[in-house]
């Protein structure tokens, strides 16, 4: 029966209307998976020698001490990226299958997830090196079993945390606080957690505790979902106190104010849109990798513009690239109303402009690294407003991805967002400003580079109406394909 379920999933993939774009994305993700496997394998085998020779520390103790951060970061990335397969089993609920088989199929899909298997390519090579270096094989295997059981526990913990909106902010805040306290020598949590993980090596029987915990979590998850596996489960309406939000200050925008109000309410009320805003906030700190000279490869002058585009364009890329997918649940209704496409597109543009200005103000702390750094950020903001805001709206016409606003899975993107047309539109978004800056920087100086990027942004703003005429035609051409795509759930 489980084999039959997997066969249905395979047919759903091939019969999807976006099969061609999915296939390209799958091939690309396959290469990325191979790259990550190779990276984890090399790190697993080399980390022992690197820690021992470069830092003169006991590699096994260091890995055990840092594992608490590894475990928490794994759970955090699962929460943001790992897709729960619950939605895919909805068509099976009214067919004559046993509920237990459906739940097993759903849970075992997560067991074989790449998020679980990738860790083996680090810890197995590391364990092999430990055995080669004289560590008792039985104790190393017991430690490996316990460590991997804890990572699999994250898989089922993530399932239960799927509906907890505050988890992302709490965990991220805790990592920042604990990491800061450890960096400044105030409190080191690894001094207390490290010996606990080492105990699974010193006393191999202790490794069965995480295994028992894993089995317990599996049965709790199985019984919970089996008990609540009904077509009408979760459909009961929740009664909350109604709060009126007029947002009258947006009336100054005229006919587009209705769409602006709707977008702001959508962002405030839904899990996925809140995650997009949170991710755009994280992009503000992306420039620290470039402006602090922490990474030698990013010290080249053109990287300044590359970083500034991301620092000020976080919302533009995390929210703007999925227009009109944010409205996919009621997009057919909108298209049946007497509304102007131009008003709809203008409202999205103004929303991204306001977000870009706000993030530029928030990024003013980069003045600490020098006024020229902040000048680069302002330059990136002007280019984002004048050019990239147009480009993401243009690319959105080809991204036919229905978005589940109640879930933050695929918060970094979706397979249907990857196609030849969207790839071509990345040239003016990312490559062109870097080339313009490099042209000015290496001929006259950095200020000519900034000037060329700013002029490109101003020209984009000046020709906004002509560009939007083209974008509007594209949206009208793709309208019916988009409506068909939004009806598909797989």
HELIX and SHEET records of a PDB file:
HELIX    1   1 UNK A    2  UNK A   14  1                                  13    
HELIX    2   2 UNK A   19  UNK A   54  1                                  36    
HELIX    3   3 UNK A   59  UNK A   81  1                                  23    
HELIX    4   4 UNK A   87  UNK A   92  5                                   6    
HELIX    5   5 UNK A   99  UNK A  111  1                                  13    
HELIX    6   6 UNK A  114  UNK A  117  1                                   4    
HELIX    7   7 UNK A  120  UNK A  132  1                                  13    
HELIX    8   8 UNK A  137  UNK A  160  1                                  24    
HELIX    9   9 UNK A  161  UNK A  163  5                                   3    
HELIX   10  10 UNK A  167  UNK A  183  1                                  17    
HELIX   11  11 UNK A  190  UNK A  202  1                                  13    
HELIX   12  12 UNK A  204  UNK A  206  5                                   3    
HELIX   13  13 UNK A  207  UNK A  227  1                                  21    
HELIX   14  14 UNK A  248  UNK A  256  5                                   9    
HELIX   15  15 UNK A  257  UNK A  269  1                                  13    
HELIX   16  16 UNK A  271  UNK A  283  1                                  13    
HELIX   17  17 UNK A  284  UNK A  287  5                                   4    
HELIX   18  18 UNK A  288  UNK A  291  1                                   4    
HELIX   19  19 UNK A  296  UNK A  298  5                                   3    
HELIX   20  20 UNK A  303  UNK A  312  1                                  10    
HELIX   21  21 UNK A  314  UNK A  318  1                                   5    
HELIX   22  22 UNK A  320  UNK A  322  5                                   3    
HELIX   23  23 UNK A  325  UNK A  327  5                                   3    
HELIX   24  24 UNK A  331  UNK A  335  1                                   5    
HELIX   25  25 UNK A  341  UNK A  362  1                                  22    
HELIX   26  26 UNK A  363  UNK A  369  5                                   7    
HELIX   27  27 UNK A  371  UNK A  383  1                                  13    
HELIX   28  28 UNK A  384  UNK A  388  3                                   5    
HELIX   29  29 UNK A  389  UNK A  396  1                                   8    
HELIX   30  30 UNK A  415  UNK A  417  5                                   3    
HELIX   31  31 UNK A  420  UNK A  424  1                                   5    
HELIX   32  32 UNK A  426  UNK A  426  1                                   1    
HELIX   33  33 UNK A  427  UNK A  431  3                                   5    
HELIX   34  34 UNK A  432  UNK A  443  1                                  12    
HELIX   35  35 UNK A  446  UNK A  462  1                                  17    
HELIX   36  36 UNK A  464  UNK A  477  1                                  14    
HELIX   37  37 UNK A  479  UNK A  486  1                                   8    
END                                                                             
